[in-house]
Amino acid sequence: MIELATVRNNPTKSGKYQALYLDHTGKRRTITMSTKNKALKTAQRKEAVAEEIKLGLRRAPDAADKHLKRPIEEVAQEYLDWGKAQGGRKGKPWGQVHARNRESHLAWWQSRLRLIELGDLVDALPQVEKAVQYLLNEGRTGKTVANYSEALRAFCIWCKGRRYLANDPLEGLAKFDTTPQTRRRAMTKDEVKRLFATCAIHRRLLYETAMYSGLRANELRSLTVEDLDAENCRLLLRSDWTKNRTDGFQPLPQALVFRLQEFVNSGHVHQLYERLNRRKNARRSYPANPLLCVPAHTARAIDADLKAAGIEKWTREGKIDFHAIRVAYINFVFESNASAKETQTLARHSTLDLTMNVYGRTRDERLSAVVESIAEKLEDGQECVPAVYRQAIGAEQESATPLNNRELHSSKMVEAAGIEPQGNFF
């Protein structure tokens, strides 16, 4: 084993001299220089550095070091290309909105932190925290700030996985409170009927499809005529545009399927899209054979229709926007005596907790009805309950449990009167 740097006496075929030394891991390394003296001095210098690393005086070299000088724009573009190809769930590409947000968020971080090389991220945690504080002071919500930080954090983790960075520089970044500042409310049956009755036919079909399927705006926008399974009264869901990246289907009422077929046969969908494109002077992207006409700004569209229907957007229970239609759908499913598993399946949620605690809502009138039902059950036995109590605890010599014949006789009399024992009212 070589203990000190040394150089071979004879040169190589090229006329150069080869020196040997031990690195910080104890592995033998070789270097080749033009002269014997230069080779020896270089080997001694490298061995001295290795000794400092072993003593903890110097950081060990890493394979990521060679990437630290790469332009940040080059690495970021590589990350975005990867995401658009296979960065989504189950190896699927990112969705269009997600890809657009990632690109804009990373560009914001490059500008805000003045990033030029990838190595500028190594000690960037303090600057990132200041930038986060800036966003919060601007009035951005916790969810928005979390999206910004998640874009940069995901990029750093991706770089670490490819050995572009030795460590995740944002590992110590604290989490954010992403509790929504506003809450969506579930529309009532009366509000749904008024909305359907006042809006235009193409918008009513959009709202009906959303209300009876629970599909999100981008999922509705991706539907084509081929996705309408009229024979089985359902919509076919494709993994390339569903949020959970899974193929499936969503049942629809037969009457709605019939109206959708009529609307498709009329050819109005393409005419509506062409009219919107001429009005905005832009080419709006939509499927080759769209099933529905979904506006680019669904929030503006539903706000106008709510106003026309005389429905309040804001109440003490929350607000109504386009995604609130999905909230209403999930709650209507649950109120239709569907089981918890059926509700979760129709909502296409990964967990029941998401269905119940994020989308689940309670209605004041239903809570009042539950309390009234309890009162009715209690009042049915109001006259006989005190007598049962007196039999149980009124006499010191009698047990609360009918053990002797006299107490069994009293118990049978109570049962004959049609009174349920205490504790079975519910």
N, C-alpha and C positions, 0 to 999 in steps of 0.2 A: 504494500500500500504506500502510496506517495504521501509524504507528510509535509513537504515544503515544495514551493514552486521550483521547477527545474526546466532545462532546455536540452534538447537532443544535440549531441555533438555533430552529427552529420546532417547536412541539409537534405531537403527533399529533392525529387527530380526536377522541380521547378527552380531550385536554387534557394529556396526560402527555409527558415528555421522554425521548428515546431516546439512550443513550450507547453508544459503540463502543470496544472494546478488543481486544487480542490475547491468546489463552490460551497455555499452555506449549508447544503444538504449532505455534504461529504462525497458527492459524486465527482469523478475525475473529468476535467474539461481540458480541451486543447485549443490553442490559438496558433496562428502562423503569421510570422512577420518577416520582413525583408532581411534583417540582420539578427545575429545571435543575441547581442546585447539588448536590442529593443524587445525581442520576444521575451527574454527573461524578466526585464523590468515590468512589462505589461502583465505577465503572469503573477509576479509578486504583488503588483498593485491590486489585481482582482482578488487574490487570496486575502489581502488585508481587508478589503471590503467585505468579503465573506465572513471573516472573523468578527467584524463589527456587527454584522447581521446576527450572528450566533449569540453575541453578547447583548443584543437588543438595542444597540446604539443606532441602527439604521433599519429602515423598512425593507423587507425582502422584495425583490423584483417580482412582478406579476405579468402574466401573459396579456393582461389588459393594457399594460403601459404603452404598447405600440399603437393602440387605437386612440389614445388621449389627444393626439394632435389632429385627428380627423375633423373636418368641418362639421359643425353641428347640423347644418342644413342637409348635408349628405346622409348622415346617420338617421335623422328624422324622416327623410324621404324613404329610406329603406324600411323604417318601422311602419310608415303609412302604407307602403306598397304591400308589406306583409299582412297588415290588418285587412286591407281590402281584398286580399286573396284568401286568407284562412284565419284571420284573427278573432272571428266570432265564436259563438257557442258551437261545440261539436265540430270544430274545424271549418265552419262556414265563414263566408266573408262578413265583414261588418255591414250593418245596415247603412243606408245612405245618410240618414240623419246623424248616426253615431260617427261615421267617417268624416262627415263635414265638421262636426263639433271637435273631434280630435285634432283635425288639421288646424282649425282656427285657434283652439286653446294652446297648442304647441307653438304656433306663430306668436301668440301673445306672450308666452313665457320667454321665447327667444328675444323679443323686443324688450320686455320688462327687465330681464336679468342681464341683457346685453351679452348673450351667449354667442361665442364665435367658434370655439373648439369644444369637443366633447369633454375634455378635461376641465372645462369651466364649471361643470356640474359637481365635481368631487367635493368641494367645500361650500356648496351653494345653499345649504339648509337655512342659515340665518337670513340670507336674502329672500329665500322662498317664504319664510315666516313673515317678513316685512311686507312682501307683496300680498300675502293672504290678508294681513291686517288692513292693507289699502283697499282691497275688495270689500271687506266687511264694513269699513268706514264709508264706502260709497253707497252702502245700503243694499248690497247684494245679499240674497238669502243664503242660509247655510248650505242648502242643496246646490245652489249655483257655485258657491266657493268650493264645495266638495268636488264638483265636476271638473273645475279648473285644476285643482290639485291632483285629482285622480288621473288626469291626462298626463301630467308630468311624472307622477309616481309610476304609472304603468309603463311609460317610456323608459324610465330608469331600471325597472325590474326586467324589462325586455333586454336592455343593454347588458345587464348583469348575467342573464341567462346565456347570452352569446359571448361572454367573456370580453365584452367591450369595456365594461366597468368591473373593477374588482369587487366593489360592494355597492349596495343601494344607498346613495347619499341622502335620501329622504326617509330612511327607515325610522328616524326619531320624530317625524312630523305627526303632530297630534290629530286626532279625528275631530270632525265637526258635528255640531248639532244639526241634523238634517230634518228635524221635525217640521212638517209643513206649517207655514204661518197662516194659511187659509185651508179650509176644509170643504170638500165637495159634498153636496147633499144629494140624496136620492129623490128624484121627482116623484110626485104622487100620481095616481092613476088619472085624476082630473087634469093635472098639468100636462101629462102626456097626450091625452085626448085633445086638449086645446092646441097643443103644438102641432099635432098631426093635421088638425082641421084648418089651420090658418096659413101654413107654408105652401110653397109651390110644389107641384107634383113630384118633380125630380128630387127636391129636397126632402119631401115626405118619405119617398122610397129610401133615401139615404138614412134618415132618422129611424125608420122602421127596421131596416136591416141591422143598424147598430143596436137598436133596442131589443131585437129578438135573437141576436147572435152574440152581443158583447164584444164584437170586433173593434179594434182600435182604428184611429183615423188612417194611419199608413197601411194597415191591413185592408181596410175597405178600399183604399185607393189602388191597391194591387190586384183586386179581384177582376177576373175576366169572365166573359160569357161562358167559357169552358168550365169555370169553377162552380157554376150553378148546376147541381144535380137535381133536375126537376122530377125525375122518376121517384127518387127517394126523399124529396123535399129537404135538401140540405145543401150547404156550401162546402166545397172541398178546399181544404187548407193545405198550402204547399210550404215546405220547410224553408224555401229561399226567401220568403217574406214574412213568415210568422215570427213573433217575438221569441218564442221558445224554440225556434228552429226545428220544429217537428211537424211531419205530415199528420193530417187528421181531417175531421169534418165537424160542422156545426149545424144542428137541425134548424129548420125554419118552418113557420106555419104554412100550410098549403095555400091559403089565400094570398099570402105575400109572394110566394113563388109564382103564382099565376100572374100577379100584377107585374112582377119583374120581367117575366117572359114577354108580356105585352109591351112593356117599356123598351125592351131590347129590340123587339121586332119593329118598333116604330122608327128606330134609327136616330132618336133624339140625343143620345149620349154624345156621339161625335159632333153633332151640331152645337151642343152646349159647350164642349171643350173648344171648338173652333171660335165660338163667339167670345169666350173668355180670353183666348189668345189674342184676338184682334183688339179687345178692349185694353189689355195690358201691354200690347205691342211686344209680346215675347212668346216664345214657343214653350208651352208648359208640357212637361213630360207626363205621359200617362200610358197605360198598357195599350197594346195594339188593338185589342178588342175589349174595351172596358165594360164592366157590368153596371157601374154607377158613375155619376159625375160628382166627384169630391172636390170642393173648392180648396185652393191652396191655404187659405186662412179660415179654417173651420170655426175658430173662435168668433171671428167677425160675423160669419154667416149665422151662427146660432144666436148670437146677441141680437141681431136684427129680427130673427124669427121669434125670439122670446118677447121682445118688445111688442111685436105685432099681435102676439097671443095674449098680451097682458099678464105675463108671468114674471114675477120678481126674480132678478138674477141673484141678488143677495138677500138672505134672511139670517136670522140668528142661528139657524142650523147649518149654514154654509152657503156656497155659491153653486151656480149651474154653469158649466161650460160643456164643450163637446165630450170630454172624457167622463163627465158626470152621467152621460147616457149609459156608459158601461157600469158605473156604480149603481144606477137604478136597475139595470138588467139583473145584476147579481143579487140584489135585494128582492126583486120580484121573483126570481127563481127560488130563493130561500123561503119567501112568504107563500109560495105555491106548494108547500108541504114536501118539497124535495129534501132528500137526506143531505147531510153535510158532505158526504162523498160525491153525490150527484152535483151539488152546487160547485164544489171544487173542480170537478171534471168539466162542467159547462163553462166555468170561468177560465179554464186552462191555466190554473195556478199550480206551482210546484209544491206548495205547502198549504194545509188547511188554515194555518195561522194567518197567512196573507189574505185568504178569503174572508175569514171571520173578523180579524182585528184591524185590517187596513181598509177593506171594502165594505165590511158589514156596517149597517146603520140600524138605529132604532127609531121608530116613529112614535110621536107623542100619543096619537090616538090609539095605537096598539098597546102601549104601556098602560094607558087608562083602561082599556078593555080587559087586560090581564088582571088588574087590580079589582075591577068590577066583578070578574068571574070568581075571584077568590072570595069576595064579600058575599056573593050569592051562595057559594058552597057553605060558608060559615053560617049564614043566616038560616039555611034550611034546617039546621039542628039546634037552633038557639034555645028553644024551650026545654029540650031534654038533656042538653049537655051539662047544665048545673047539677041535675039529679045524678048523672053518672059520676060527676066529680064528688058529690056528697057520699055516694056509695063507696068511692075509692078511698077518700081521705077524711070523711066527716066523722067517723066513729073510730075512737082510739083502739078498740078491740078488734077492728076488722082490717084485713090485709088489702092492699091495693090489687093483689092478684087473687082471683076467685079460686080458692083452694077447697072450700067446703061446699056442701050441697046448697046451703042458703045463698051463697055468693054466686054459685053456678046458675041457680034459678034466676037471680037478678040479672045476670048476664044474658041469659036466654030471653028474658022479657025485653031487654034493650034491643036484641037482635030481631025479635018478633015485631017490634015497633018500627023497624026499617031504618034504624040509626046506625051509621057506620062507626066503628070504634075510633077514638081520638088518634090522629096521626095519619088517617087515610083520606083526608079531605082533598088532597092533591093527587 
